[in-house]
Amino acid sequence: MTSFDTSPQLNVWRALLALAVVFVMLATTGWTALRTQRSTTALQASLSEWEHGHVAGHRLPDPDSAPARLARFFASLTVQERTALAGRFPLAVGNMNGAPVELRYRANHIALDEARKVERKRMHDSRLSPAGQQDAGRRMERYESLMSKGRHILAFDPDGTGRIAEVFGSLTKAERVSVVIPGVDTDLLNFQRTSRQYSAPVGMAKALYKAERAASPATRTAVIAWADYTTPSGLGIDSATAMRAADGAVRLNSLVRGLPGVAPVSLFCHSYGSVLCGLAARTLPDRVTDIAVAGSPGMRAAKASHLHTSANVWAMRDTDDWVQDVPYMEVGGFGHGADPMSAGFGARVLSSQGAEGHSGYFAPGTKSLLNFAEIGIGAYRSVDCAGDDKACRAGLSDTVTAGRA
């Protein structure tokens, strides 16, 4: 979630929970099921074209196939055939878990360029209001930034508020992979910020990547800023339920299963992102070794053991984080369950010293970021537990894959 440091926001949650039964009743009448009819999106159109496409005289595989099957398909093609597919179906290939990551980068660069041209025209479309033209200008500038040399865009969907994922480091060479999953109000336009940069996915991931490299320069790491799900908007109905998280959990599972190699994967889930990680936990492959949550409103579970994961479950929360005042309960689908920081939940509780509020966990110089980095490289014996005890390290041995500084 983004920072809402005022008590009225907490009252929204309490009101939503108090009215949960009412909303559930309304849902049974169809009142909450109203949806605006939407035209086909650019990504849907690209996927539809893919479904009718051919390569070397053969039909292309179902784009919803398991990532492993898609990986085998792409491996069977020549470099020229793969490149041609990226050019013909850029959005489809750019968002296809199982496609080679370098090919996805190429495809998304093409897709970003096409989206940039669309927004450039919209900037001068007289049918749009001045505000609409300004929004088009902001989106065009964002696309141009994402196309900059050296940026590696792993997923891109321009529809609505947009979805995006970016990689720092080399996924194909990484010995450890970290994925940063943000919370509420994350979209294409605030995927990266100039001010409060460490509250946005790009700033979070870049800070974590730098901290991991500093903690173990010889360990090859990669960090993914993963905003490839539609997040709730503000502290409303969506953020009090698991609807957005459930869809995101499916997407996260597909992402992890489509990653190249066998490197261990650590998930760093901030705020509402921890709801997503909680729902995804039981479906994730065993290569996910760690699920760390910060500023969590709950993980949709009463205990860590109920997540049914072999991964280590870590939790941290700053003493000034307003989310601690959110009711930790689940009633009629509203609320996200037990507090991951509570003793009864059973997570490994980490120090977040220096984090300062709800959005400061990835700020350089904080214990929270250092702890994330140590988890990311598998240096479990170096993490700082909350309360100056060793409970969070109990039973763990370092799995760091290379020499440390």
N, C-alpha and C positions, 0 to 999 in steps of 0.2 A: 504494500500500500504506500501511497505517497504521504507526506507529512500533513496531518490535520491535528494541530496541537491545541485544539480548543475543546472544552468539555461539552459544548452542544453536540459535537459529532458523536460523542459517546452516547448521548441521549437518543440519537437516531437508532443505534444498535439496540438499546434497551426497549425502545418503542417497537422495533421490528420483532424482537423476540416475544414481547407481550402480545403482539397481534398475530403471532404465527398461526394460531388455530384459525383465525378469521381468514387469513390468506389461503390456508390449505382448503378451507371450505369454498372460497371463491374459485380456487383452482379447479375444484371438481365440477364447477359449473361452466368452466371454459373461460372465465373472465381474464385470468392471467395468461391464457394461451394465445391471445391475439398477437398476430405477427403481420408486419407489413409485407405485402408481396414485393419481391425484388426481381429485377432482371438478372440475366446471366452475367456473372462476374468475368473479368479477364482471365483469372486462373481457371475457372470452370470451363471457359471457352477453349483454353489451351489444352486442358485435360481431355475435352471432348474431341478435339482435333487429333490428339495423340491416340485416342482409342480407335480412330479410323485410319491411322497411319501405318506405313510399312517401312521396312528396311531390308535391303537385299532380297526383296520378294516375299518377305515373311511379315505377318501381322506383329504389331508391337504388343508386349505383355500388358495385362491389366495394371494401370497405374496404382491401384490399391493393393497389389500383390505384396507379400511379405518382403521387407527390405533385403533379406538374404537372396530371394529369388531374383529381385531386380538387380542386385549386385552381380549375380551370375550372368544375367542377360547382358549387362554392359561390358562385362569382362570378355564376352564372346565376340564383341564387335572390334573392328579396326579403329584406330585413332580417327581416321577420316569419317567413319560412320558415326562415331560418338559426337564429334564436332558438328556434323550436319544435323543431328537430332537436337542439339542445344540451340542451333540457329533457327530451326523450324518450330520448335516447341519450348521457347525459353522459360516461361513460367512453369510449365509442367516439369521439365527437367530440373529447374532450379529449386523446386520444392519436393523432389522425389528422394525420399530416404532410401538409400541403397545405391544411388547413382554416385560415381566417383566425386569426391569433394571438389577437386580442381575443375571438373566439368560443371558442377553446380555453381561454382564461382563465376565461370565464363557465362553460363546461361543467365544468371541473375544480373550480371553486368549488362547483358543485352536487354533483359526485361526492364531494368532500371532506366536505361536509355529510352526505351519505348514509352515508359510511364512519364519520364521527364518531358518528352515531346508533347504528350497529351496535356500535361499541366501548363506547358508554355502557351498552348493555344487557348486554354481556359482562362489564362491571365488576361486575355484581350477579348474574351467572349462577352459581347454586349448584353446577352441574355442573363448573365450572372450579376448579382448585386456587387457593389464595391467590396463588401466583406467576403463574398465568394471568390472574387478575383484575387484578393489578398491571400486567402487560404490556398488558392492554386499556386501563388507565388512562393508561399512557404513550403509547400510540398515539392515544388520544382527544385528549390534550393536544397532541401533535404536529400532528394534523389541525386543531385549533382555531388553532394558531399559523400554519399554512400558509394558513388562511382570513383572516388579519388583513388589514385594509384596506391597500392599496398593494402587496400581494404578487401576483406574476404567475406562476402555475403553468402551465408549458407542457406538462407530462406528469405523469400520476399513475396508479399502479397499486398498490392496497393488498394484492395477493396476496403471500403469503410474507413475506419481509423488506421487500418493497416497492420500487418504482422511482419516481423523481421528477426533475423538471427545473424550474428557476426562472430567470426572466429579470430582469436589472437593466438599466434603460434601455429605450429604445423600439426594438423590432426593425423596425418599419415605417419609422422615420425614420433608422435608423442608417446611417452612412457606412462604419463598420467594425464587424464582429461578431467576438467572441471566445467560444470554447467551452472550458470547463474540464472535463476528463475525469479523475475520480479513480480510485483503485485499490482494493485489497483491503479487505474489511470495511466497505464503504459501503452504507448502507441508509437507510430512512426515519427511523429513530430517531436516527442520528448524522449525518444530512444537514446538520444545524446543531448546533454545540456552543457552550456558554458558556465552558468552559475549553478551552484549546488551539484556539480558534476558527478559526485560520488553517490547521488541518490538516483541516478539514471543507469540503465543497464550497461551502456558502453563504459561509463566511468567506473562502475562496479567491477566489470570484467577486466578492464585494463589495470586497475589497482590490484586485483587479485593475481593477475598474470605477473606483474612486476614483483609482488611480494613473494610469490612462489619461486621465481627465478633468484631472488635475493636469498631466500631460505636454503635453496639447493641449486646452485648454478649449473651443476652437472646433470641435473634431472631435466629431461626434455618434457615440457609441459605444453598443454594447449587449454585455452579457456574459451567457452562459448557464452556470449551474451544472448540469451534465448528469450526473445519476446515474440515467439511464434505461436501465441494463442491470443484469443480475444479476451482482454481483461475486463473486469467490471468497471463501470464508470462511477466514481465516487462511492460514498458509503451509503448505498441504497440497497434495494432488494437483491440485486445480483451479488453484491459483496457479502451479504448475509446468508446466501445460499451457496450450494456447491455446483450450480449449473455450469458456470464458466470454468471452474476447476475440473469438472468431470471431462469436458471436451478437451481441455488442455492436457489432462493426464494421458489421454489416448495419444495425443500428438507427441508428448514427451517420451512415452514408451516407444513410439515409432522412431523418433530421433535417435535414442540410445541404441536401439537394435540396428539402426542403419549406419552407425559410426564405424569407420574402418578399424582394422586391427583388433587386439584383445586387451588394450590398456585399461586398467581400472578407472572407473568413472566416479567422481564425487559430485553430488548435487548440493547447491547452496541456494536455499529457498527463502526469499524475503517476504514477510507479511502474508498477503493472500496467496503468494506463490507457495507457501508452506501447506496451504489447504490442497493445492494441486499435487504437491509432492506426496502428501499423505494418501491421497486417492490413488496415485500412480504406484505407490510402493510395492504392492503385492504383485503387480504385473511386470515389474522391471526385471531385466536379466541379472544374473548373479555378478556380472562385471561391475555393477553399481555397488561400491563398497561402503559409501558414506552418504547419509542424508542429513544435512545440517540446516536447521531453521533459525531464523533471527526475527524477532518482533512478530511472533506467530500468534494469530487469533485462534489457533487450533488446527489439528491435522485430521479431523473427522475420525478420531479414534479415542477410546478411553485410556488406552495404554499403548506404549511403544510396541509391545508384543503383538497387539492387535493389527499392526500394520502388515504383519506376515512377510517380513523382509529379512534377508540375511545381512543387510547393510547395517553398519553402526548408525544409530540415531543420536544426533547431537542437537542441543538447543541453547540459545542465549537470548538475553533481553536486557537492554539498558534500564537502569533504575528510573530514568526520566521518560521512558517510552510510554506514550499514552495507551498503547494497546493492552497494557496490563489491567486496565480498568474495564475492558470489554467483558461481558459475561461469558465465562467459559462453560458453555452448555450447548445442547442441541435439542430444539423443541420443534417438532413438526417440520423438520427440514431446514429450520432457521438456526443459525449459530453453527460453530464448528467443533464442538466437543471440548474435551479436557485441555487444561493448560499444559503444554509440553514442558514447561519449567517446573511443574509440581513434582514432588518426590514420588507420588503415586503413579505418575505417567511412566517413569523409568528411562527417560532419555539421559544421555551423558551431558551434564550441564557445564557450559563453558563461561569463562570470564568475557565480558564485553567492555572492559574498562576503557574509557575514552570515547565511546561511541556517540554519546550526546544525542539522545532522542530516538525517534523511530527510523530516521533515514540516514544515520551516521555509521552504520556497521562496516562499511567498506572504505571508510576514510583512512588514508595513510597515517601511520603512527598509533593506531588503536590496537588494543589487545584483540578485539574482535576480528580485524583483518588478519593479524598475525596468526591467530588460531585457525582461521579459514585456510590460510596458506599452508600451515603445518599439516592440516587434514588433507589438503589437496595433493601434497607430495608424499603422504603416508607416514609422516613423522609424528606418530601418535604420542610418543613419550615426551614430546616437547610442548604439547598444548598446555595452556593454563586453565585449570578448572575454576569454576566459581567457588568462592568461599575459601580459597587457599588450601583446598584439600586435594587428594589424588583420586577421588572417586571416579572422575570422568575418564581416567586412563586405565582403570582396573581391567586386567585381563587382556590388554592390548599390547602388541609388539609392533615396532616400526616395520613398515613395508616399503620405505623409501627405496627407489630403484637404483640410485646412483649416489656417489659420494657427495657429501655436503660441505659447504664452506666452513 
